[in-house]
Amino acid sequence: MKPKIVRPPSGSIPAGPWSQGVRAGNLLFVSGQVGEDARGVILEATDFRAQAMRALENVEQVVRAAGGTKADIVKITAFLKDVRYFPDYNDVRRAFFGDRFPASTSVVVKELARPEYLLEIEAVAVIGGQALD
């Protein structure tokens, strides 16, 4: 099966040569999502929790556009600009996923693509398979 580009109808158009998601069979690979809305407006540069929740919601929008739900997300990777954000990230992740946690990796980085970004989250989902229980 040929990979298919996935773009949520309410999502912003990528500004560069990348796709928000690529589906290959049951696998969906979601490109890094940040704390900005569909118009490309970045949330408050000092509000980590708001950016983290928006980034996760943006991941979910890509998953939904591919026919899945957040229960289909099996792996997330977060790139945080500061290790001090890690406890807040855990709280936001817990609020977003409830008690159904995907596998997760968190990496602290020096910079992201824009200075206003406090984190970026990428994901892998299995669509049409068995959701996380």
TORPA-4810 file (N, C-alpha, C, O; in nm, 3 decimals):
<nodes>
NODE_1_0.084_-0.118_0.000_0.000_0.000_0.000_0.088_0.124_0.000_0.184_0.134_0.077_M
NODE_2_0.055_0.217_-0.085_0.131_0.341_-0.098_0.100_0.434_0.021_-0.017_0.450_0.057_K
NODE_3_0.202_0.494_0.082_0.178_0.588_0.192_0.088_0.704_0.146_0.096_0.748_0.032_P
NODE_4_0.004_0.752_0.237_-0.091_0.858_0.208_-0.065_0.977_0.301_-0.049_0.961_0.422_K
NODE_5_-0.061_1.096_0.243_-0.046_1.218_0.321_-0.176_1.245_0.396_-0.285_1.233_0.340_I
NODE_6_-0.164_1.281_0.524_-0.280_1.311_0.607_-0.270_1.457_0.651_-0.169_1.500_0.706_V
NODE_7_-0.376_1.531_0.625_-0.381_1.672_0.666_-0.519_1.697_0.728_-0.620_1.679_0.661_R
NODE_8_-0.523_1.738_0.854_-0.655_1.765_0.914_-0.722_1.883_0.845_-0.655_1.980_0.810_P
NODE_9_-0.854_1.876_0.827_-0.924_1.985_0.757_-0.913_2.119_0.829_-0.916_2.223_0.764_P
NODE_10_-0.900_2.117_0.961_-0.892_2.243_1.035_-0.749_2.282_1.067_-0.726_2.385_1.131_S
NODE_11_-0.652_2.203_1.023_-0.513_2.231_1.054_-0.452_2.334_0.962_-0.503_2.362_0.853_G
NODE_12_-0.343_2.390_1.007_-0.272_2.487_0.924_-0.195_2.413_0.815_-0.161_2.296_0.831_S
NODE_13_-0.170_2.480_0.706_-0.091_2.424_0.597_0.056_2.434_0.636_0.102_2.542_0.675_I
NODE_14_0.131_2.323_0.628_0.273_2.331_0.664_0.345_2.439_0.583_0.323_2.453_0.463_P
NODE_15_0.431_2.512_0.650_0.505_2.621_0.586_0.628_2.571_0.513_0.694_2.647_0.442_A
NODE_16_0.660_2.445_0.528_0.780_2.391_0.465_0.751_2.260_0.393_0.635_2.220_0.378_G
NODE_17_0.856_2.194_0.349_0.842_2.070_0.273_0.823_1.948_0.365_0.911_1.863_0.375_P
NODE_18_0.709_1.943_0.430_0.677_1.831_0.518_0.527_1.811_0.524_0.450_1.898_0.483_W
NODE_19_0.486_1.696_0.574_0.344_1.663_0.589_0.312_1.649_0.737_0.396_1.605_0.815_S
NODE_20_0.191_1.687_0.775_0.152_1.675_0.916_0.141_1.529_0.958_0.166_1.496_1.074_Q
NODE_21_0.105_1.444_0.864_0.099_1.302_0.894_0.115_1.220_0.767_0.083_1.267_0.657_G
NODE_22_0.165_1.099_0.783_0.177_1.006_0.672_0.126_0.871_0.722_0.173_0.817_0.823_V
NODE_23_0.028_0.818_0.649_-0.027_0.688_0.685_0.024_0.583_0.588_0.015_0.599_0.466_R
NODE_24_0.078_0.475_0.645_0.126_0.362_0.567_0.060_0.238_0.625_0.101_0.187_0.729_A
NODE_25_-0.044_0.189_0.557_-0.121_0.077_0.612_-0.191_0.122_0.740_-0.260_0.223_0.741_G
NODE_26_-0.173_0.046_0.846_-0.235_0.082_0.975_-0.152_0.181_1.055_-0.199_0.234_1.155_N
NODE_27_-0.030_0.208_1.011_0.057_0.298_1.085_0.039_0.442_1.040_0.032_0.471_0.921_L
NODE_28_0.032_0.531_1.137_0.026_0.674_1.111_0.143_0.739_1.183_0.161_0.722_1.303_L
NODE_29_0.222_0.814_1.108_0.334_0.888_1.165_0.297_1.036_1.164_0.273_1.095_1.058_F
NODE_30_0.291_1.095_1.282_0.251_1.235_1.296_0.376_1.320_1.317_0.452_1.298_1.411_V
NODE_31_0.396_1.417_1.228_0.509_1.508_1.241_0.497_1.590_1.369_0.389_1.600_1.427_S
NODE_32_0.609_1.647_1.411_0.610_1.728_1.531_0.505_1.838_1.528_0.497_1.914_1.432_G
NODE_33_0.426_1.844_1.633_0.322_1.945_1.646_0.360_2.039_1.760_0.420_1.997_1.859_Q
NODE_34_0.325_2.164_1.745_0.361_2.267_1.842_0.236_2.336_1.895_0.124_2.305_1.854_V
NODE_35_0.258_2.429_1.985_0.148_2.500_2.049_0.098_2.618_1.969_0.106_2.732_2.014_G
NODE_36_0.046_2.591_1.849_-0.014_2.698_1.770_-0.148_2.652_1.718_-0.174_2.533_1.704_E
NODE_37_-0.233_2.750_1.689_-0.368_2.717_1.642_-0.368_2.696_1.491_-0.264_2.704_1.426_D
NODE_38_-0.485_2.668_1.436_-0.499_2.637_1.293_-0.456_2.752_1.202_-0.422_2.730_1.086_A
NODE_39_-0.458_2.874_1.255_-0.414_2.990_1.176_-0.264_3.011_1.184_-0.211_3.102_1.120_R
NODE_40_-0.196_2.925_1.263_-0.052_2.940_1.279_-0.012_3.037_1.387_0.105_3.074_1.397_G
NODE_41_-0.108_3.078_1.471_-0.079_3.170_1.581_-0.025_3.089_1.699_-0.091_2.997_1.747_V
NODE_42_0.094_3.125_1.744_0.158_3.056_1.856_0.095_3.104_1.986_0.076_3.223_2.007_I
NODE_43_0.064_3.008_2.073_0.011_3.045_2.204_0.117_3.118_2.284_0.235_3.118_2.247_L
NODE_44_0.077_3.181_2.390_0.165_3.259_2.475_0.300_3.190_2.496_0.304_3.075_2.541_E
NODE_45_0.407_3.258_2.465_0.542_3.201_2.469_0.588_3.168_2.610_0.691_3.102_2.627_A
NODE_46_0.515_3.211_2.712_0.555_3.180_2.850_0.462_3.078_2.914_0.482_3.041_3.029_T
NODE_47_0.360_3.031_2.842_0.263_2.938_2.899_0.288_2.796_2.847_0.228_2.753_2.749_D
NODE_48_0.377_2.727_2.914_0.416_2.593_2.870_0.296_2.499_2.868_0.277_2.426_2.770_F
NODE_49_0.216_2.498_2.973_0.102_2.405_2.980_0.005_2.426_2.864_-0.043_2.329_2.805_R
NODE_50_-0.023_2.550_2.830_-0.114_2.578_2.718_-0.054_2.529_2.587_-0.123_2.470_2.505_A
NODE_51_0.076_2.554_2.567_0.140_2.506_2.444_0.141_2.353_2.439_0.117_2.295_2.333_Q
NODE_52_0.167_2.288_2.551_0.171_2.142_2.555_0.034_2.083_2.522_0.024_1.989_2.443_A
NODE_53_-0.071_2.138_2.581_-0.205_2.086_2.554_-0.243_2.109_2.407_-0.301_2.021_2.344_M
NODE_54_-0.210_2.226_2.354_-0.241_2.254_2.213_-0.163_2.159_2.121_-0.217_2.110_2.022_R
NODE_55_-0.037_2.134_2.153_0.042_2.042_2.070_-0.021_1.903_2.070_-0.030_1.840_1.964_A
NODE_56_-0.065_1.854_2.186_-0.131_1.724_2.192_-0.264_1.726_2.117_-0.298_1.628_2.050_L
NODE_57_-0.338_1.835_2.128_-0.464_1.847_2.053_-0.437_1.847_1.902_-0.514_1.791_1.825_E
NODE_58_-0.328_1.910_1.861_-0.291_1.911_1.719_-0.253_1.770_1.672_-0.287_1.731_1.560_N
NODE_59_-0.182_1.695_1.756_-0.153_1.554_1.724_-0.284_1.480_1.705_-0.301_1.405_1.608_V
NODE_60_-0.377_1.500_1.799_-0.506_1.430_1.791_-0.582_1.466_1.663_-0.648_1.379_1.605_E
NODE_61_-0.575_1.590_1.619_-0.642_1.630_1.495_-0.589_1.553_1.374_-0.666_1.514_1.287_Q
NODE_62_-0.459_1.532_1.370_-0.400_1.456_1.260_-0.447_1.310_1.268_-0.481_1.250_1.166_V
NODE_63_-0.448_1.255_1.388_-0.494_1.117_1.406_-0.639_1.103_1.363_-0.675_1.007_1.296_V
NODE_64_-0.724_1.199_1.401_-0.865_1.195_1.362_-0.881_1.206_1.209_-0.967_1.141_1.150_R
NODE_65_-0.799_1.289_1.148_-0.805_1.303_1.002_-0.770_1.172_0.932_-0.811_1.150_0.818_A
NODE_66_-0.696_1.086_0.999_-0.660_0.956_0.943_-0.762_0.848_0.980_-0.747_0.732_0.942_A
NODE_67_-0.867_0.887_1.054_-0.971_0.793_1.091_-0.954_0.730_1.228_-1.022_0.632_1.259_G
NODE_68_-0.865_0.784_1.309_-0.841_0.726_1.441_-0.885_0.816_1.555_-0.949_0.919_1.533_G
NODE_69_-0.850_0.776_1.674_-0.876_0.854_1.795_-0.747_0.858_1.877_-0.649_0.790_1.844_T
NODE_70_-0.747_0.937_1.983_-0.624_0.942_2.063_-0.592_0.809_2.129_-0.478_0.786_2.168_K
NODE_71_-0.691_0.720_2.143_-0.665_0.586_2.196_-0.578_0.504_2.101_-0.522_0.403_2.141_A
NODE_72_-0.568_0.546_1.975_-0.486_0.476_1.876_-0.339_0.519_1.880_-0.255_0.459_1.813_D
NODE_73_-0.309_0.623_1.957_-0.171_0.671_1.967_-0.092_0.574_2.054_-0.127_0.551_2.170_I
NODE_74_0.013_0.516_1.996_0.091_0.416_2.070_0.228_0.468_2.115_0.292_0.406_2.199_V
NODE_75_0.273_0.581_2.059_0.405_0.634_2.093_0.407_0.784_2.072_0.362_0.833_1.968_K
NODE_76_0.459_0.856_2.170_0.482_1.000_2.153_0.626_1.032_2.191_0.686_0.968_2.277_I
NODE_77_0.679_1.132_2.124_0.811_1.184_2.157_0.797_1.335_2.173_0.747_1.403_2.084_T
NODE_78_0.841_1.384_2.286_0.833_1.528_2.313_0.974_1.586_2.320_1.064_1.528_2.381_A
NODE_79_0.989_1.700_2.258_1.114_1.775_2.262_1.088_1.900_2.344_1.015_1.989_2.300_F
NODE_80_1.145_1.908_2.463_1.123_2.018_2.556_1.243_2.113_2.553_1.358_2.069_2.545_L
NODE_81_1.216_2.244_2.559_1.325_2.341_2.558_1.394_2.355_2.693_1.505_2.409_2.701_K
NODE_82_1.331_2.306_2.799_1.390_2.321_2.932_1.347_2.203_3.018_1.229_2.169_3.022_D
NODE_83_1.440_2.142_3.086_1.409_2.026_3.171_1.312_2.064_3.283_1.241_1.978_3.335_V
NODE_84_1.308_2.191_3.320_1.215_2.234_3.425_1.069_2.220_3.383_0.980_2.221_3.469_R
NODE_85_1.042_2.206_3.253_0.905_2.186_3.205_0.856_2.042_3.223_0.737_2.016_3.209_Y
NODE_86_0.947_1.950_3.255_0.909_1.809_3.257_0.793_1.778_3.353_0.702_1.706_3.313_F
NODE_87_0.791_1.830_3.478_0.675_1.802_3.565_0.543_1.856_3.506_0.440_1.789_3.515_P
NODE_88_0.547_1.974_3.446_0.427_2.029_3.382_0.384_1.943_3.264_0.265_1.920_3.242_D
NODE_89_0.482_1.896_3.187_0.451_1.810_3.074_0.384_1.682_3.121_0.287_1.636_3.060_Y
NODE_90_0.433_1.624_3.229_0.369_1.504_3.284_0.224_1.531_3.323_0.136_1.449_3.297_N
NODE_91_0.199_1.645_3.386_0.062_1.680_3.427_-0.030_1.695_3.305_-0.142_1.644_3.305_D
NODE_92_0.018_1.764_3.202_-0.063_1.785_3.082_-0.087_1.652_3.011_-0.199_1.625_2.965_V
NODE_93_0.015_1.571_3.001_0.002_1.440_2.936_-0.100_1.354_3.010_-0.181_1.286_2.948_R
NODE_94_-0.095_1.355_3.144_-0.190_1.279_3.226_-0.333_1.330_3.202_-0.426_1.251_3.188_R
NODE_95_-0.350_1.462_3.198_-0.483_1.519_3.174_-0.534_1.484_3.035_-0.653_1.458_3.017_A
NODE_96_-0.447_1.484_2.936_-0.487_1.457_2.799_-0.521_1.310_2.776_-0.624_1.278_2.716_F
NODE_97_-0.436_1.220_2.824_-0.454_1.078_2.796_-0.535_1.004_2.903_-0.577_0.891_2.880_F
NODE_98_-0.556_1.066_3.019_-0.626_0.993_3.125_-0.537_0.879_3.173_-0.419_0.900_3.203_G
NODE_99_-0.594_0.759_3.181_-0.515_0.646_3.229_-0.469_0.554_3.116_-0.429_0.440_3.141_D
NODE_100_-0.473_0.603_2.992_-0.430_0.525_2.876_-0.305_0.588_2.817_-0.313_0.664_2.720_R
NODE_101_-0.191_0.557_2.875_-0.066_0.620_2.834_0.001_0.545_2.721_0.021_0.424_2.730_F
NODE_102_0.037_0.615_2.614_0.118_0.552_2.510_0.264_0.544_2.558_0.300_0.607_2.658_P
NODE_103_0.345_0.469_2.487_0.489_0.473_2.513_0.535_0.616_2.489_0.479_0.687_2.405_A
NODE_104_0.636_0.659_2.562_0.673_0.800_2.556_0.823_0.820_2.576_0.886_0.752_2.657_S
NODE_105_0.876_0.913_2.502_1.015_0.957_2.519_1.013_1.109_2.528_0.943_1.175_2.453_T
NODE_106_1.091_1.162_2.621_1.105_1.307_2.634_1.253_1.342_2.619_1.339_1.279_2.680_S
NODE_107_1.279_1.444_2.539_1.415_1.486_2.510_1.424_1.636_2.535_1.336_1.711_2.493_V
NODE_108_1.528_1.678_2.603_1.551_1.821_2.622_1.645_1.868_2.512_1.750_1.809_2.489_V
NODE_109_1.604_1.976_2.444_1.681_2.029_2.333_1.719_2.175_2.360_1.655_2.243_2.440_V
NODE_110_1.821_2.220_2.293_1.865_2.358_2.310_1.769_2.455_2.241_1.736_2.560_2.297_K
NODE_111_1.725_2.420_2.120_1.638_2.508_2.044_1.537_2.427_1.964_1.556_2.308_1.937_E
NODE_112_1.428_2.494_1.927_1.331_2.439_1.833_1.326_2.533_1.713_1.401_2.631_1.708_L
NODE_113_1.240_2.505_1.617_1.240_2.581_1.492_1.213_2.731_1.510_1.264_2.812_1.433_A
NODE_114_1.135_2.766_1.611_1.108_2.908_1.640_1.131_2.932_1.788_1.100_2.844_1.869_R
NODE_115_1.183_3.047_1.826_1.213_3.071_1.968_1.090_3.068_2.059_1.103_3.042_2.179_P
NODE_116_0.971_3.094_2.004_0.849_3.096_2.085_0.802_2.956_2.123_0.726_2.940_2.219_E
NODE_117_0.844_2.855_2.049_0.803_2.717_2.078_0.872_2.670_2.206_0.994_2.681_2.219_Y
NODE_118_0.793_2.616_2.298_0.848_2.562_2.422_0.862_2.411_2.416_0.935_2.351_2.495_L
NODE_119_0.790_2.348_2.322_0.801_2.204_2.301_0.747_2.169_2.164_0.680_2.249_2.099_L
NODE_120_0.777_2.048_2.122_0.724_1.992_1.999_0.698_1.844_2.026_0.780_1.778_2.090_E
NODE_121_0.585_1.792_1.978_0.548_1.653_2.005_0.518_1.582_1.873_0.439_1.630_1.792_I
NODE_122_0.583_1.467_1.854_0.553_1.381_1.740_0.491_1.251_1.792_0.505_1.219_1.909_E
NODE_123_0.424_1.178_1.703_0.353_1.059_1.749_0.347_0.951_1.642_0.366_0.976_1.523_A
NODE_124_0.320_0.830_1.689_0.291_0.716_1.602_0.159_0.659_1.651_0.139_0.641_1.772_V
NODE_125_0.069_0.630_1.557_-0.061_0.569_1.592_-0.082_0.446_1.505_-0.028_0.435_1.395_A
NODE_126_-0.161_0.355_1.558_-0.204_0.237_1.482_-0.353_0.253_1.459_-0.433_0.241_1.552_V
NODE_127_-0.390_0.280_1.334_-0.530_0.305_1.298_-0.592_0.175_1.248_-0.535_0.107_1.164_I
NODE_128_-0.708_0.142_1.300_-0.776_0.022_1.255_-0.725_-0.103_1.323_-0.767_-0.214_1.290_G
NODE_129_-0.635_-0.086_1.416_-0.587_-0.199_1.494_-0.661_-0.203_1.626_-0.773_-0.152_1.636_G
NODE_130_-0.602_-0.260_1.725_-0.663_-0.266_1.857_-0.616_-0.145_1.936_-0.496_-0.124_1.954_Q
NODE_131_-0.711_-0.064_1.984_-0.677_0.056_2.060_-0.615_0.019_2.195_-0.630_-0.093_2.243_A
NODE_132_-0.546_0.114_2.256_-0.489_0.092_2.389_-0.601_0.066_2.488_-0.701_0.138_2.490_L
NODE_133_-0.583_-0.034_2.570_-0.681_-0.064_2.676_-0.632_-0.013_2.808_-0.701_-0.029_2.909_D
</nodes>
